[in-house]
Amino acid sequence: MKAINSIRTTTKENGEAIKITPKAELLKLALTSMFENTYYENIDTLVERVQKYVNKVDAEWLLKLSIFGRNYGLKSINHFLFVLAVDKLTWVKNSRQLVENAFKQFVWTPNDIIEILNFYKAYTGKKPNKLLKNAIKKIFENNVFDIYQIAKWESRFKNQKKNGKSFYNLVDVVRLVHPNNNDITNKLVYNKLPSLSELKTAEAVLSDKDISGDELISFVKEKIWDKALLMYLNTLLNRGISIEVLTDEVNRRQFKWLFPFDFLRALSAIPNDISTGNLRNALVNQASKSLYNLPLSKDVIVAVDTSGSMTSKLSEKSVITYRKLASFYGALINKEFKMPVYAWSTIAEKVYDLDNDVLENVKKIENVDVGWGTEIQKLLEEVIENEWEWKEIIIFTDWQFAPYNKDLYKKFKRVWYFNLAWYENSIQVKNNIVECSWFSDIMFKVGADLLNINPILKEIDKINL
């Protein structure tokens, strides 16, 4: 398995590792291991990581854990944990309903079925057992997926199988389980599904030059979900939808499940000029509200590494630099929670003269000249000296630290480190410190839960199968 974010977590105190239960170890793996679709290649590595814990827990709890991990919206190891549970139940009587109930809660898209089957094949070398086949069959017979979902994912699976990245496509799955009385799967098997353009997907509609302005506006308001709206904002502008209409649409929505970075990407994609001012302000206001989707206190200080290496971009395709990302979070938190922002490099300084204009504040933070080094000790000492109460702190950097006194961490209620250069792709929890290599908003939730394992284990136990 080729890991894009293979995360190992450790908890230590006074240099000694704390002994925790197999359930806690598996919970950490479920929360923090994220892989891409080629993961089946290194199945032996994955087995080695989890097997010593899996053998010490019962299969029903393993099913609950996989569901909990999946509900994070992550894929990764949770599919493999589900497979291990089903494999353990192969010869256990009266397990059919248990697996069926668990499968209904686990599966969100057809992709989940394919990933589970790929894991099962890679792990056992066999076709799925009767328990898994029955659970898949019930999903199709209960029409869990609409025709759009089937058509969308089958087009992807065909290419994946052709390129050797999947053992199955959806036609293979239907022929494997033989669902009864399902019109959609019959069309799938006999190649009679409508095309994606006929199904009016967002991509198809936005590329169709014959669709009128009013029809396009109606589609945006009724069919495009929140994240897609942000992704396609610039495309919609180029298709002639007015800034006023898009501004109203951004203001109208609640964006319950999105995070600040989603809005930063949208802001970075649209023109930065006078004409888009109201739209950019609407995006910033929604970004501020999305801070409440993160497990942060309102007493959180942001520290932005403004050294030269922070001008690197997040990826080859991204226009967002490390410094821009860090400054955006600093400016948002300053506006919403009225908390200070520090710029640091060779020295550290509190950033003054920040007002209610988040985008202008981003520029101010980015342009603070504090040298070219990465003297984190200067930062910690400066914050400790200036703040009357030492609170939670988020430190954005590219992790190229000079030596420093780690005892200074103890002055803070919680410390978040984000290594935006993501050399190691890991998250480590040590006492009150969450160290993250790479960046995703979801890492805030993962880190907070890893600091609070026991209540999460109780939550898993309450999952009803």
N, C-alpha and C positions, 0 to 999 in steps of 0.2 A: 504494500500500500504506500503510495506516495502522499505524504502528509503536507497539506498547505498550512496547517496550524496545529501541529502535534504538540499538545500542551501537557507538561508534567507539573504537578503541583506538590509542594512540600510545606509542612507546617513545623516550625522549629521554635524552641524556647531555650535560651541560655546555651545554645549550641547542641542541645540534645533533641533528637527527633521524638515527637509525641507518638506513642503507639495508639493507633485508631483501628476501628473494626473493619472487616472486609466490606461491609455495607458502605461505610464512609469512603473507603478507597474507591469502590466502584462508582459511588456518586460523583466523586471528583473526576473520574475518567469520563463519565457520561456527560458532565457539564462542560468539560474543557477540551475534548478531542474532536477536531473538525478536519474532515478529509475531502478530497475531491473524488471524482468518479473513477479514478484509476486505483482506488484503495485496495481492490481485490488482489493486486499483484503481490503485496507484502502481507498476506493474511497470516503468515507464521509469526511475524513480529507482533501483530495485534493479539493473537492467541496467547503469546508469551506474556504480554502485559496484563491480561485480564484473567487467565485461567486459574491462577492460584487463589484469586478471590471468588470467582464464580463457583468453584467447587464447595465453597463454605456458606453459600446462601441458597435458599430454596427457589425453585423455578418461578413460583407465583410472584415473589418479591422482585425477581429479575424482570418480569414482565411489567410490573408497576414502575420500576426504575426506568426502563426504556421509554415508557409513556411519559413520565415526568421530563426526561431529557428531551424528548421530541417536542413537548409543549413549549419548550424554550424557542422553538422555531429553528433549532439546529438539526442537522441530520447526523452525520458522523457515526460515532461508535454506537449510538443508540440502536441503529438497525442491527448491528452485530450482536448486541446484548439480547435483542428480541430473538434472533436466530438461536443463540445459545440456550435461551429459555425453552423454546419450542423443541430443540433437540433433546434437552433433558426430560421433556414430557412425552417423548415418543412412545415409551412403553408403560406410561402411567395411565391407569384406567380412569375413565370419566374426565378426561382433560379437554375434550372437544369443545365444550361450551366455554370453558375458561379461555382457551386460545382465541376462539371466535370473538368473545367480548373484548379481549385485549386488543385484537387486531382492529376492531371498529374504532377504538379510541386512538390507536397509533397512526393509522393511515390518514393522511391529509390529501395526497395526490397520487396519481398512478405511479409517479416516480418512487414513492415509498415501497410499492409492491416490487418493482424491478430491483431496487437496491437490496431488499430483503432476500429475494431469490438469488441475486448475484452473490451475496454473502453466504447463503446456504450452500450454493454450489461450490464456492471457493473453500468453504470450511469442511464440508462433508464429502465433496466429490460426487454427490448424488443428486437425483431429482428431489423436490420437496416431499416431505412425509405427508401422510393423510391429514394430519392436524392443520398444517399450513395450507394445503390445497383446499380443504373445506372452508377455511377462513377467507381465502381469496375468492372462492366461488360465491360466497355469501355477499361479499362487497359488490360484485358485478350484478348479482340477482336483485339486490336492494337498490340498484341504480344510484350508488353513491356519487358516481362521476357523470357529468353531463357530456354531451357530444363534443363540446368545445374542448374540454379537458382531455378527452380520449384522443381527439385529432391532434391537439397541440403536442402531447407527450409522445404519441406514436411517431410523429415526424422526427423527434429527437432520438428516440430509441433505435430507429432504423439506421441512422448514421452512427450511433454509438456501437451497435452490434457489427456494422460493416467495418468500423475502425478497430474492432477488437477490444472495445472498452466496456462491453456488456455481453453477458451470455444470452440475454433474452431481449426481445421486443414485445410489445403488447399483444400482437397476433400469437406469438409463442405462448404467452400466458393464458389467453383465452382457449387455445387448443389444449392446453395442459389441464385446465380445470373444468371445461365444458359447462359454463353457466346456462341455466334454462331460461327461455322466454325473455331474451334481452335484445331488443331491436338494435341498440347501438353496437353491441359486440358482434352481432350478425353483419352489420354494415362494415365493421372493422375487418373481419375475417375475409369477407368477399370484396374488399377494396372499394366500397361504395360510400365511404365517408366524404362529406363535403370538404372542400379545400379550406384552409385557414382564411383566405380572402373572402370566401363565400360566408364564413361564419362571423364576419365583421370584427375581427380582432383589432386591437388598438393599432398594431403595426400596419395592418391592411388598410384600415380606414385612413390613417394619417398619410399613407403613401398614395391614396386614390385621389388624383387631381380632379375627378369628376364630381366628388362630393361637395355640395354647396356650403357656404359659410354657416347658414342657419342649421343645416343638418349636422355639420361638424360641431357647432356649439352645443346642440342637443346631445350629441354623443358624449362630449366631454362632461356635461352635467349629469348624465344618467348612467353612463357605462364605464368611464375611466375611474378606477379606484385611486386612493390618495397618493400612494407612492408613484404610480404611473403618471399621474398628473404632474408631479414634480420632475420626473424623468423627461417628460415630453414638452415641458414648458417652452423651450426655445423652438422646437419643431412647430408647436401651435402658433407661436408668434410668426414664424416664417410662412405658415399657411394662411396668415391674414386675420386670425382672431385678434380682436383689439386688446390692448393692454388693460382697458377698463373692465372688459368681460373676465379676463383671467385674474385680475386683481380681486374682483368680486367673488370669483370662485375660490380663490385661496383664502379669502377672509371668511367665506361661508362654512368651510369645512372644519372639522374638529381635529383631524390628524391624531387620533388617539394612540396609534401604535408606532408613530414615527419618532425620530430622534434628531438632535441638532445637526448631525452630519448630513442627513437627507436634505435639509434645507440649504446647507452650505454648498452642496453639489449643484442644487438648482440655481442658487445665486451665481455660482461660477460659470454656469452655462449660458445665462442670458446676457444681453448687452448691458454694460455698465455706463449708462448715460442718463441724461435728464428725462428722456422719454419713458424709461422704465422705473423711475423713482418710486411711484406709488406701489408698483408690483414688488419691488425689492423691500420696501418697508413692510408690506404684508407678509412676505416670507420671513423677515426678521422677527416680526411679532409672533408668528407661529413657531419659529425656532425657540424663542424665549419660553413659550408655553410648554414646548416639548422637553424642557429641562426637568419638568415634574415627572416625566416618564423614566428618569434615572434615579437610582437609589442614593441620592446625595442629600446631605443636610444643607440648610440654608446658610450655614456658617462654613463655607468652603472657599479657601483662597486658591487662586490659580497662579502658577509660576511658569513663565514662558521662556524657554531657552532661545535666545535671539542670536546665537553664534552663527558663523558663516555656513556651517554644514547644514543648518536648519532650512536653508533655501532649496534643498533638494525636494523633488516632487514625490508625492505618495506612491506613484507608479509611473511607468512609461507613458501611459495614456492619460494620466490625470494632469490637470492644470493647477491643482491645489498643492501648495508647498507645506512642509511640516510646520513652518512658522505661521503660515496663514491659518491652518487648522487650529493650532494652539491659541493663537490670538483671537480667533472667532469664539472659542469657548470662554476665554478670559473676558472678552467684551460682553458676551451674553450674560455670564454669571454676575459681572459687575453691574449690569443694568437691572437684572431681575432680582438679585439677592443683595445688592449694594455692598458687595464684598471686594476687597482690594485685589489688584493684579500686580504681580512682580515680573519684571524682566531681569534675566540673569545670564551671565556668561563669565567673563573674567571677574566682574563684580556683580552685585545685585542691587536693584533699585525698585522701589514702589513706583508704579506708573500713575502720575497725577494728571489733572485736567481732563479726566474722562467724563463725558456727558451722556445724554440719552441717545446719541446717534451711534448705534452699534457699529456700523460699517466704517464710519470715520474713526471710531475708537480702535478698530482692528488695525488700521494704518498706523495710528499713534503707537500702539503696542509693538508692532512689527519694526518700527523705525527707532526704537529706543537704543541708543548706543551704549552698551555696557561691555564692550570688548569682544574678543574672539575666542576665549577659552571656554572651559566648561567646569567652573569651580563651584560645585554644588554646595560645598561647605559654606562658602560665602553667602549663598542663598539662604540656607537653613538658619545661619546665625543672624542674618538680617531680618528674616521674618520673626524669629523668636524674640529679637530685641524690640521690634516695632509694634507687634500686635499684643494688646493687653491680655488676650486670652488665646492660647494656641489651639487652633481648630483643625478641621479637616483641610488637607492641601492636595491639589492635583499638580503634579510636576510633569510638564511636557518637555521632552528632550530627544536627542538621538543617541543617548546612552554612552557617550564618550567622556566618562567622568575622570577628573583628577582624584587622587586619594582623599578621603574625607572621614570624619568621625561619625560612625553610624549610630552612636548613642544619642545623637541629636534627634533621631526619629522619635524617640520616646516622649518628646515634648508635645507631640501631636496626637489628637484622638484617632486620626486615620490618615495614612499617606498613600496616595495613588501615584505610581510612576508609569508613564507611557513612553516606551521606546519606539518612536515613530519610524525608526529605520528598520525595525522588525528583523534583526539579524537571526534571532533564535526562535521566533514565533512561540513564545511561552508565557505562562502566567504563574507566578509564584506568590504564595501567601505566607507571610512570616509575621506572627504577632499582629500588629496593627497596620502592616504594610502589604499593599497589593502591587506587585511589580508585573507590568504587562509589556511584552514585546509584540509589536504590531498594534493596530488600533481598530477597535469597533466599539460602538456604543454599548453593545450587549455585554462587553467585558466588564462594565460597571456592575451589572446585575450578577454576572458569574462571580466576580470578586467579592461582592457583598454576601452572596450565599455561601461562598467558601469560608468566609469568616464566621459563619453562623450555621454550621453543619447540622447540629442536632435537631433544631426545629424543622429543617428541610427533610430529614429522615422521617420525622413524625408525619409530615405532610404526605410523603410517599406512601407510608403505611395506610393512610386514609383513602387512597385511590380504590374505588370499588370496581371489582371485576365480576 
